[in-house]
Amino acid sequence: MASRVTKGKGKSIKGSKDGSEGSTVKCLKDWSNWALKKAKVITHYGFIPMVIIIGMNSEPKPHLYHLLSPV
């Protein structure tokens, strides 16, 4: 039986000789990951209220009941 080689899930940057370059890339990755997670949460919880607000500001002015009813 051949032994299996498993790769770890750690974040390591290979091929970077300069330490500051690697930390900049890691910082950029962490920041973009953080920003995308926050954007996903904002979009998830803000979409329906945004649609209701846009509907309330349209002409003719509907009542909130008309916006929320399925008919």
PyMOL Python script that loads the backbone (N, CA, C, O; Angstrom):
from pymol import cmd

cmd.read_pdbstr("""\
ATOM      1  N   MET A   1       0.831  -1.177   0.000  1.00  0.00           N
ATOM      2  CA  MET A   1       0.000   0.000   0.000  1.00  0.00           C
ATOM      3  C   MET A   1       0.875   1.240   0.000  1.00  0.00           C
ATOM      4  O   MET A   1       1.863   1.322   0.730  1.00  0.00           O
ATOM      5  N   ALA A   2       0.504   2.185  -0.815  1.00  0.00           N
ATOM      6  CA  ALA A   2       1.245   3.439  -0.881  1.00  0.00           C
ATOM      7  C   ALA A   2       0.724   4.384   0.190  1.00  0.00           C
ATOM      8  O   ALA A   2      -0.471   4.406   0.485  1.00  0.00           O
ATOM      9  N   SER A   3       1.608   5.143   0.754  1.00  0.00           N
ATOM     10  CA  SER A   3       1.177   6.097   1.774  1.00  0.00           C
ATOM     11  C   SER A   3       0.628   7.345   1.100  1.00  0.00           C
ATOM     12  O   SER A   3       1.095   7.740   0.032  1.00  0.00           O
ATOM     13  N   ARG A   4      -0.343   7.951   1.716  1.00  0.00           N
ATOM     14  CA  ARG A   4      -0.966   9.140   1.165  1.00  0.00           C
ATOM     15  C   ARG A   4      -0.264  10.388   1.696  1.00  0.00           C
ATOM     16  O   ARG A   4       0.145  10.456   2.855  1.00  0.00           O
ATOM     17  N   VAL A   5      -0.144  11.343   0.830  1.00  0.00           N
ATOM     18  CA  VAL A   5       0.446  12.613   1.219  1.00  0.00           C
ATOM     19  C   VAL A   5      -0.683  13.621   1.311  1.00  0.00           C
ATOM     20  O   VAL A   5      -1.403  13.852   0.339  1.00  0.00           O
ATOM     21  N   THR A   6      -0.835  14.221   2.484  1.00  0.00           N
ATOM     22  CA  THR A   6      -1.894  15.205   2.665  1.00  0.00           C
ATOM     23  C   THR A   6      -1.273  16.582   2.771  1.00  0.00           C
ATOM     24  O   THR A   6      -0.207  16.769   3.357  1.00  0.00           O
ATOM     25  N   LYS A   7      -1.962  17.523   2.195  1.00  0.00           N
ATOM     26  CA  LYS A   7      -1.507  18.900   2.272  1.00  0.00           C
ATOM     27  C   LYS A   7      -2.276  19.599   3.379  1.00  0.00           C
ATOM     28  O   LYS A   7      -3.482  19.402   3.530  1.00  0.00           O
ATOM     29  N   GLY A   8      -1.585  20.405   4.139  1.00  0.00           N
ATOM     30  CA  GLY A   8      -2.218  21.157   5.205  1.00  0.00           C
ATOM     31  C   GLY A   8      -3.037  22.304   4.647  1.00  0.00           C
ATOM     32  O   GLY A   8      -2.853  22.722   3.504  1.00  0.00           O
ATOM     33  N   LYS A   9      -3.937  22.803   5.464  1.00  0.00           N
ATOM     34  CA  LYS A   9      -4.787  23.902   5.033  1.00  0.00           C
ATOM     35  C   LYS A   9      -4.237  25.240   5.501  1.00  0.00           C
ATOM     36  O   LYS A   9      -4.951  26.241   5.454  1.00  0.00           O
ATOM     37  N   GLY A  10      -3.010  25.284   5.944  1.00  0.00           N
ATOM     38  CA  GLY A  10      -2.420  26.526   6.409  1.00  0.00           C
ATOM     39  C   GLY A  10      -2.169  27.481   5.266  1.00  0.00           C
ATOM     40  O   GLY A  10      -2.038  27.077   4.111  1.00  0.00           O
ATOM     41  N   LYS A  11      -2.102  28.756   5.608  1.00  0.00           N
ATOM     42  CA  LYS A  11      -1.848  29.774   4.590  1.00  0.00           C
ATOM     43  C   LYS A  11      -0.359  30.086   4.590  1.00  0.00           C
ATOM     44  O   LYS A  11       0.150  30.722   5.513  1.00  0.00           O
ATOM     45  N   SER A  12       0.319  29.647   3.577  1.00  0.00           N
ATOM     46  CA  SER A  12       1.731  29.972   3.461  1.00  0.00           C
ATOM     47  C   SER A  12       1.987  30.535   2.076  1.00  0.00           C
ATOM     48  O   SER A  12       1.370  30.122   1.093  1.00  0.00           O
ATOM     49  N   ILE A  13       2.895  31.470   2.018  1.00  0.00           N
ATOM     50  CA  ILE A  13       3.230  32.106   0.754  1.00  0.00           C
ATOM     51  C   ILE A  13       4.594  31.590   0.336  1.00  0.00           C
ATOM     52  O   ILE A  13       5.583  31.764   1.049  1.00  0.00           O
ATOM     53  N   LYS A  14       4.637  30.959  -0.817  1.00  0.00           N
ATOM     54  CA  LYS A  14       5.883  30.372  -1.295  1.00  0.00           C
ATOM     55  C   LYS A  14       6.490  31.270  -2.364  1.00  0.00           C
ATOM     56  O   LYS A  14       5.768  31.937  -3.105  1.00  0.00           O
ATOM     57  N   GLY A  15       7.792  31.285  -2.440  1.00  0.00           N
ATOM     58  CA  GLY A  15       8.478  32.002  -3.488  1.00  0.00           C
ATOM     59  C   GLY A  15       8.701  33.468  -3.185  1.00  0.00           C
ATOM     60  O   GLY A  15       9.177  34.198  -4.055  1.00  0.00           O
ATOM     61  N   SER A  16       8.387  33.919  -2.016  1.00  0.00           N
ATOM     62  CA  SER A  16       8.582  35.315  -1.661  1.00  0.00           C
ATOM     63  C   SER A  16       9.866  35.450  -0.867  1.00  0.00           C
ATOM     64  O   SER A  16       9.984  34.907   0.231  1.00  0.00           O
ATOM     65  N   LYS A  17      10.823  36.169  -1.417  1.00  0.00           N
ATOM     66  CA  LYS A  17      12.094  36.363  -0.733  1.00  0.00           C
ATOM     67  C   LYS A  17      12.018  37.519   0.253  1.00  0.00           C
ATOM     68  O   LYS A  17      12.638  37.475   1.315  1.00  0.00           O
ATOM     69  N   ASP A  18      11.276  38.531  -0.091  1.00  0.00           N
ATOM     70  CA  ASP A  18      11.162  39.698   0.762  1.00  0.00           C
ATOM     71  C   ASP A  18       9.999  39.503   1.723  1.00  0.00           C
ATOM     72  O   ASP A  18       8.892  39.191   1.284  1.00  0.00           O
ATOM     73  N   GLY A  19      10.217  39.675   3.008  1.00  0.00           N
ATOM     74  CA  GLY A  19       9.170  39.441   3.998  1.00  0.00           C
ATOM     75  C   GLY A  19       8.049  40.442   3.912  1.00  0.00           C
ATOM     76  O   GLY A  19       6.892  40.091   4.144  1.00  0.00           O
ATOM     77  N   SER A  20       8.361  41.694   3.581  1.00  0.00           N
ATOM     78  CA  SER A  20       7.308  42.711   3.524  1.00  0.00           C
ATOM     79  C   SER A  20       6.364  42.479   2.345  1.00  0.00           C
ATOM     80  O   SER A  20       5.173  42.778   2.430  1.00  0.00           O
ATOM     81  N   GLU A  21       6.899  41.945   1.244  1.00  0.00           N
ATOM     82  CA  GLU A  21       6.053  41.658   0.084  1.00  0.00           C
ATOM     83  C   GLU A  21       5.035  40.576   0.427  1.00  0.00           C
ATOM     84  O   GLU A  21       3.867  40.684   0.056  1.00  0.00           O
ATOM     85  N   GLY A  22       5.465  39.551   1.124  1.00  0.00           N
ATOM     86  CA  GLY A  22       4.562  38.468   1.509  1.00  0.00           C
ATOM     87  C   GLY A  22       3.508  38.941   2.487  1.00  0.00           C
ATOM     88  O   GLY A  22       2.351  38.528   2.401  1.00  0.00           O
ATOM     89  N   SER A  23       3.894  39.810   3.426  1.00  0.00           N
ATOM     90  CA  SER A  23       2.913  40.300   4.386  1.00  0.00           C
ATOM     91  C   SER A  23       1.912  41.234   3.716  1.00  0.00           C
ATOM     92  O   SER A  23       0.751  41.290   4.121  1.00  0.00           O
ATOM     93  N   THR A  24       2.351  41.967   2.692  1.00  0.00           N
ATOM     94  CA  THR A  24       1.438  42.837   1.961  1.00  0.00           C
ATOM     95  C   THR A  24       0.398  42.015   1.216  1.00  0.00           C
ATOM     96  O   THR A  24      -0.787  42.352   1.217  1.00  0.00           O
ATOM     97  N   VAL A  25       0.842  40.939   0.582  1.00  0.00           N
ATOM     98  CA  VAL A  25      -0.084  40.067  -0.142  1.00  0.00           C
ATOM     99  C   VAL A  25      -1.066  39.425   0.828  1.00  0.00           C
ATOM    100  O   VAL A  25      -2.260  39.344   0.539  1.00  0.00           O
ATOM    101  N   LYS A  26      -0.573  38.971   1.972  1.00  0.00           N
ATOM    102  CA  LYS A  26      -1.442  38.340   2.969  1.00  0.00           C
ATOM    103  C   LYS A  26      -2.449  39.351   3.517  1.00  0.00           C
ATOM    104  O   LYS A  26      -3.622  39.030   3.710  1.00  0.00           O
ATOM    105  N   CYS A  27      -1.982  40.571   3.764  1.00  0.00           N
ATOM    106  CA  CYS A  27      -2.866  41.621   4.269  1.00  0.00           C
ATOM    107  C   CYS A  27      -3.948  41.939   3.241  1.00  0.00           C
ATOM    108  O   CYS A  27      -5.115  42.106   3.595  1.00  0.00           O
ATOM    109  N   LEU A  28      -3.561  42.023   1.976  1.00  0.00           N
ATOM    110  CA  LEU A  28      -4.528  42.310   0.912  1.00  0.00           C
ATOM    111  C   LEU A  28      -5.550  41.184   0.790  1.00  0.00           C
ATOM    112  O   LEU A  28      -6.741  41.444   0.614  1.00  0.00           O
ATOM    113  N   LYS A  29      -5.095  39.939   0.883  1.00  0.00           N
ATOM    114  CA  LYS A  29      -6.019  38.796   0.815  1.00  0.00           C
ATOM    115  C   LYS A  29      -6.986  38.814   1.995  1.00  0.00           C
ATOM    116  O   LYS A  29      -8.188  38.607   1.824  1.00  0.00           O
ATOM    117  N   ASP A  30      -6.454  39.065   3.202  1.00  0.00           N
ATOM    118  CA  ASP A  30      -7.310  39.091   4.385  1.00  0.00           C
ATOM    119  C   ASP A  30      -8.331  40.213   4.302  1.00  0.00           C
ATOM    120  O   ASP A  30      -9.499  40.019   4.637  1.00  0.00           O
ATOM    121  N   TRP A  31      -7.892  41.399   3.851  1.00  0.00           N
ATOM    122  CA  TRP A  31      -8.792  42.536   3.760  1.00  0.00           C
ATOM    123  C   TRP A  31      -9.884  42.289   2.734  1.00  0.00           C
ATOM    124  O   TRP A  31     -11.054  42.574   2.992  1.00  0.00           O
ATOM    125  N   SER A  32      -9.514  41.759   1.568  1.00  0.00           N
ATOM    126  CA  SER A  32     -10.524  41.517   0.535  1.00  0.00           C
ATOM    127  C   SER A  32     -11.502  40.434   0.975  1.00  0.00           C
ATOM    128  O   SER A  32     -12.696  40.525   0.690  1.00  0.00           O
ATOM    129  N   ASN A  33     -11.010  39.420   1.661  1.00  0.00           N
ATOM    130  CA  ASN A  33     -11.892  38.362   2.172  1.00  0.00           C
ATOM    131  C   ASN A  33     -12.865  38.941   3.194  1.00  0.00           C
ATOM    132  O   ASN A  33     -14.054  38.622   3.172  1.00  0.00           O
ATOM    133  N   TRP A  34     -12.360  39.793   4.090  1.00  0.00           N
ATOM    134  CA  TRP A  34     -13.201  40.429   5.099  1.00  0.00           C
ATOM    135  C   TRP A  34     -14.258  41.307   4.435  1.00  0.00           C
ATOM    136  O   TRP A  34     -15.428  41.272   4.817  1.00  0.00           O
ATOM    137  N   ALA A  35     -13.846  42.096   3.439  1.00  0.00           N
ATOM    138  CA  ALA A  35     -14.769  43.011   2.765  1.00  0.00           C
ATOM    139  C   ALA A  35     -15.861  42.242   2.020  1.00  0.00           C
ATOM    140  O   ALA A  35     -17.025  42.644   2.044  1.00  0.00           O
ATOM    141  N   LEU A  36     -15.501  41.149   1.366  1.00  0.00           N
ATOM    142  CA  LEU A  36     -16.501  40.367   0.643  1.00  0.00           C
ATOM    143  C   LEU A  36     -17.493  39.702   1.590  1.00  0.00           C
ATOM    144  O   LEU A  36     -18.679  39.607   1.274  1.00  0.00           O
ATOM    145  N   LYS A  37     -17.025  39.243   2.742  1.00  0.00           N
ATOM    146  CA  LYS A  37     -17.946  38.658   3.723  1.00  0.00           C
ATOM    147  C   LYS A  37     -18.929  39.692   4.239  1.00  0.00           C
ATOM    148  O   LYS A  37     -20.117  39.406   4.387  1.00  0.00           O
ATOM    149  N   LYS A  38     -18.432  40.906   4.516  1.00  0.00           N
ATOM    150  CA  LYS A  38     -19.320  41.978   4.995  1.00  0.00           C
ATOM    151  C   LYS A  38     -20.312  42.375   3.911  1.00  0.00           C
ATOM    152  O   LYS A  38     -21.485  42.610   4.205  1.00  0.00           O
ATOM    153  N   ALA A  39     -19.863  42.454   2.664  1.00  0.00           N
ATOM    154  CA  ALA A  39     -20.753  42.816   1.560  1.00  0.00           C
ATOM    155  C   ALA A  39     -21.846  41.768   1.377  1.00  0.00           C
ATOM    156  O   ALA A  39     -22.986  42.102   1.055  1.00  0.00           O
ATOM    157  N   LYS A  40     -21.498  40.506   1.584  1.00  0.00           N
ATOM    158  CA  LYS A  40     -22.488  39.437   1.455  1.00  0.00           C
ATOM    159  C   LYS A  40     -23.575  39.568   2.526  1.00  0.00           C
ATOM    160  O   LYS A  40     -24.758  39.391   2.237  1.00  0.00           O
ATOM    161  N   VAL A  41     -23.175  39.876   3.755  1.00  0.00           N
ATOM    162  CA  VAL A  41     -24.142  40.031   4.844  1.00  0.00           C
ATOM    163  C   VAL A  41     -25.026  41.254   4.612  1.00  0.00           C
ATOM    164  O   VAL A  41     -26.238  41.199   4.823  1.00  0.00           O
ATOM    165  N   ILE A  42     -24.416  42.360   4.176  1.00  0.00           N
ATOM    166  CA  ILE A  42     -25.183  43.578   3.915  1.00  0.00           C
ATOM    167  C   ILE A  42     -26.192  43.346   2.798  1.00  0.00           C
ATOM    168  O   ILE A  42     -27.340  43.778   2.896  1.00  0.00           O
ATOM    169  N   THR A  43     -25.771  42.674   1.750  1.00  0.00           N
ATOM    170  CA  THR A  43     -26.677  42.387   0.631  1.00  0.00           C
ATOM    171  C   THR A  43     -27.800  41.465   1.074  1.00  0.00           C
ATOM    172  O   THR A  43     -28.954  41.653   0.690  1.00  0.00           O
ATOM    173  N   HIS A  44     -27.459  40.464   1.884  1.00  0.00           N
ATOM    174  CA  HIS A  44     -28.451  39.485   2.327  1.00  0.00           C
ATOM    175  C   HIS A  44     -29.558  40.141   3.141  1.00  0.00           C
ATOM    176  O   HIS A  44     -30.739  39.886   2.906  1.00  0.00           O
ATOM    177  N   TYR A  45     -29.181  40.985   4.099  1.00  0.00           N
ATOM    178  CA  TYR A  45     -30.171  41.583   4.982  1.00  0.00           C
ATOM    179  C   TYR A  45     -30.704  42.923   4.488  1.00  0.00           C
ATOM    180  O   TYR A  45     -31.686  43.419   5.040  1.00  0.00           O
ATOM    181  N   GLY A  46     -30.103  43.518   3.483  1.00  0.00           N
ATOM    182  CA  GLY A  46     -30.537  44.831   3.040  1.00  0.00           C
ATOM    183  C   GLY A  46     -31.337  44.858   1.769  1.00  0.00           C
ATOM    184  O   GLY A  46     -31.872  45.908   1.414  1.00  0.00           O
ATOM    185  N   PHE A  47     -31.446  43.747   1.063  1.00  0.00           N
ATOM    186  CA  PHE A  47     -32.111  43.757  -0.239  1.00  0.00           C
ATOM    187  C   PHE A  47     -33.608  44.031  -0.132  1.00  0.00           C
ATOM    188  O   PHE A  47     -34.122  44.916  -0.817  1.00  0.00           O
ATOM    189  N   ILE A  48     -34.310  43.291   0.712  1.00  0.00           N
ATOM    190  CA  ILE A  48     -35.759  43.452   0.823  1.00  0.00           C
ATOM    191  C   ILE A  48     -36.127  44.823   1.407  1.00  0.00           C
ATOM    192  O   ILE A  48     -37.041  45.461   0.884  1.00  0.00           O
ATOM    193  N   PRO A  49     -35.461  45.306   2.462  1.00  0.00           N
ATOM    194  CA  PRO A  49     -35.774  46.672   2.906  1.00  0.00           C
ATOM    195  C   PRO A  49     -35.522  47.725   1.823  1.00  0.00           C
ATOM    196  O   PRO A  49     -36.264  48.702   1.727  1.00  0.00           O
ATOM    197  N   MET A  50     -34.475  47.529   1.005  1.00  0.00           N
ATOM    198  CA  MET A  50     -34.206  48.463  -0.074  1.00  0.00           C
ATOM    199  C   MET A  50     -35.350  48.461  -1.092  1.00  0.00           C
ATOM    200  O   MET A  50     -35.751  49.521  -1.572  1.00  0.00           O
ATOM    201  N   VAL A  51     -35.872  47.286  -1.420  1.00  0.00           N
ATOM    202  CA  VAL A  51     -36.986  47.190  -2.361  1.00  0.00           C
ATOM    203  C   VAL A  51     -38.226  47.871  -1.792  1.00  0.00           C
ATOM    204  O   VAL A  51     -38.950  48.543  -2.527  1.00  0.00           O
ATOM    205  N   ILE A  52     -38.480  47.709  -0.496  1.00  0.00           N
ATOM    206  CA  ILE A  52     -39.637  48.348   0.132  1.00  0.00           C
ATOM    207  C   ILE A  52     -39.481  49.866   0.115  1.00  0.00           C
ATOM    208  O   ILE A  52     -40.443  50.579  -0.167  1.00  0.00           O
ATOM    209  N   ILE A  53     -38.289  50.366   0.411  1.00  0.00           N
ATOM    210  CA  ILE A  53     -38.066  51.816   0.419  1.00  0.00           C
ATOM    211  C   ILE A  53     -38.228  52.388  -0.985  1.00  0.00           C
ATOM    212  O   ILE A  53     -38.845  53.439  -1.157  1.00  0.00           O
ATOM    213  N   ILE A  54     -37.689  51.719  -1.973  1.00  0.00           N
ATOM    214  CA  ILE A  54     -37.844  52.190  -3.355  1.00  0.00           C
ATOM    215  C   ILE A  54     -39.317  52.160  -3.762  1.00  0.00           C
ATOM    216  O   ILE A  54     -39.788  53.069  -4.446  1.00  0.00           O
ATOM    217  N   GLY A  55     -40.046  51.125  -3.349  1.00  0.00           N
ATOM    218  CA  GLY A  55     -41.465  51.038  -3.661  1.00  0.00           C
ATOM    219  C   GLY A  55     -42.282  52.120  -2.982  1.00  0.00           C
ATOM    220  O   GLY A  55     -43.254  52.611  -3.556  1.00  0.00           O
ATOM    221  N   MET A  56     -41.905  52.503  -1.764  1.00  0.00           N
ATOM    222  CA  MET A  56     -42.623  53.548  -1.042  1.00  0.00           C
ATOM    223  C   MET A  56     -42.386  54.919  -1.671  1.00  0.00           C
ATOM    224  O   MET A  56     -43.219  55.812  -1.518  1.00  0.00           O
ATOM    225  N   ASN A  57     -41.280  55.103  -2.366  1.00  0.00           N
ATOM    226  CA  ASN A  57     -40.965  56.398  -2.963  1.00  0.00           C
ATOM    227  C   ASN A  57     -41.431  56.501  -4.417  1.00  0.00           C
ATOM    228  O   ASN A  57     -41.149  57.500  -5.079  1.00  0.00           O
ATOM    229  N   SER A  58     -42.122  55.509  -4.913  1.00  0.00           N
ATOM    230  CA  SER A  58     -42.562  55.536  -6.311  1.00  0.00           C
ATOM    231  C   SER A  58     -43.934  56.205  -6.417  1.00  0.00           C
ATOM    232  O   SER A  58     -44.616  56.419  -5.416  1.00  0.00           O
ATOM    233  N   GLU A  59     -44.309  56.519  -7.615  1.00  0.00           N
ATOM    234  CA  GLU A  59     -45.629  57.114  -7.878  1.00  0.00           C
ATOM    235  C   GLU A  59     -46.521  56.046  -8.492  1.00  0.00           C
ATOM    236  O   GLU A  59     -46.012  55.319  -9.345  1.00  0.00           O
ATOM    237  N   PRO A  60     -47.746  55.877  -8.169  1.00  0.00           N
ATOM    238  CA  PRO A  60     -48.480  56.455  -7.059  1.00  0.00           C
ATOM    239  C   PRO A  60     -47.998  55.870  -5.729  1.00  0.00           C
ATOM    240  O   PRO A  60     -47.495  54.747  -5.685  1.00  0.00           O
ATOM    241  N   LYS A  61     -48.152  56.624  -4.667  1.00  0.00           N
ATOM    242  CA  LYS A  61     -47.670  56.205  -3.351  1.00  0.00           C
ATOM    243  C   LYS A  61     -48.524  55.064  -2.798  1.00  0.00           C
ATOM    244  O   LYS A  61     -49.674  55.284  -2.417  1.00  0.00           O
ATOM    245  N   PRO A  62     -47.981  53.861  -2.751  1.00  0.00           N
ATOM    246  CA  PRO A  62     -48.760  52.745  -2.199  1.00  0.00           C
ATOM    247  C   PRO A  62     -48.647  52.708  -0.669  1.00  0.00           C
ATOM    248  O   PRO A  62     -47.706  53.243  -0.082  1.00  0.00           O
ATOM    249  N   HIS A  63     -49.630  52.066  -0.051  1.00  0.00           N
ATOM    250  CA  HIS A  63     -49.550  51.834   1.386  1.00  0.00           C
ATOM    251  C   HIS A  63     -48.617  50.656   1.621  1.00  0.00           C
ATOM    252  O   HIS A  63     -48.378  49.849   0.723  1.00  0.00           O
ATOM    253  N   LEU A  64     -48.097  50.567   2.828  1.00  0.00           N
ATOM    254  CA  LEU A  64     -47.180  49.483   3.160  1.00  0.00           C
ATOM    255  C   LEU A  64     -47.846  48.124   2.990  1.00  0.00           C
ATOM    256  O   LEU A  64     -47.190  47.158   2.601  1.00  0.00           O
ATOM    257  N   TYR A  65     -49.138  48.041   3.275  1.00  0.00           N
ATOM    258  CA  TYR A  65     -49.873  46.781   3.101  1.00  0.00           C
ATOM    259  C   TYR A  65     -49.846  46.327   1.636  1.00  0.00           C
ATOM    260  O   TYR A  65     -49.690  45.136   1.368  1.00  0.00           O
ATOM    261  N   HIS A  66     -49.993  47.232   0.710  1.00  0.00           N
ATOM    262  CA  HIS A  66     -49.990  46.878  -0.712  1.00  0.00           C
ATOM    263  C   HIS A  66     -48.608  46.403  -1.168  1.00  0.00           C
ATOM    264  O   HIS A  66     -48.495  45.552  -2.050  1.00  0.00           O
ATOM    265  N   LEU A  67     -47.574  46.955  -0.564  1.00  0.00           N
ATOM    266  CA  LEU A  67     -46.227  46.510  -0.929  1.00  0.00           C
ATOM    267  C   LEU A  67     -45.913  45.113  -0.415  1.00  0.00           C
ATOM    268  O   LEU A  67     -45.218  44.337  -1.072  1.00  0.00           O
ATOM    269  N   LEU A  68     -46.433  44.802   0.770  1.00  0.00           N
ATOM    270  CA  LEU A  68     -46.115  43.520   1.394  1.00  0.00           C
ATOM    271  C   LEU A  68     -47.063  42.400   1.000  1.00  0.00           C
ATOM    272  O   LEU A  68     -46.739  41.229   1.198  1.00  0.00           O
ATOM    273  N   SER A  69     -48.217  42.725   0.450  1.00  0.00           N
ATOM    274  CA  SER A  69     -49.160  41.674   0.074  1.00  0.00           C
ATOM    275  C   SER A  69     -48.704  41.003  -1.232  1.00  0.00           C
ATOM    276  O   SER A  69     -48.129  41.665  -2.096  1.00  0.00           O
ATOM    277  N   PRO A  70     -48.952  39.715  -1.377  1.00  0.00           N
ATOM    278  CA  PRO A  70     -48.471  39.011  -2.564  1.00  0.00           C
ATOM    279  C   PRO A  70     -49.284  39.293  -3.824  1.00  0.00           C
ATOM    280  O   PRO A  70     -48.857  38.929  -4.919  1.00  0.00           O
ATOM    281  N   VAL A  71     -50.442  39.930  -3.695  1.00  0.00           N
ATOM    282  CA  VAL A  71     -51.307  40.198  -4.852  1.00  0.00           C
ATOM    283  C   VAL A  71     -50.940  41.478  -5.529  1.00  0.00           C
ATOM    284  O   VAL A  71     -51.566  41.855  -6.520  1.00  0.00           O
TER     285      VAL A  71
END
""", "prot")
cmd.dss("prot")
cmd.show_as("cartoon", "prot")
cmd.util.cbc("prot")
cmd.orient("prot")
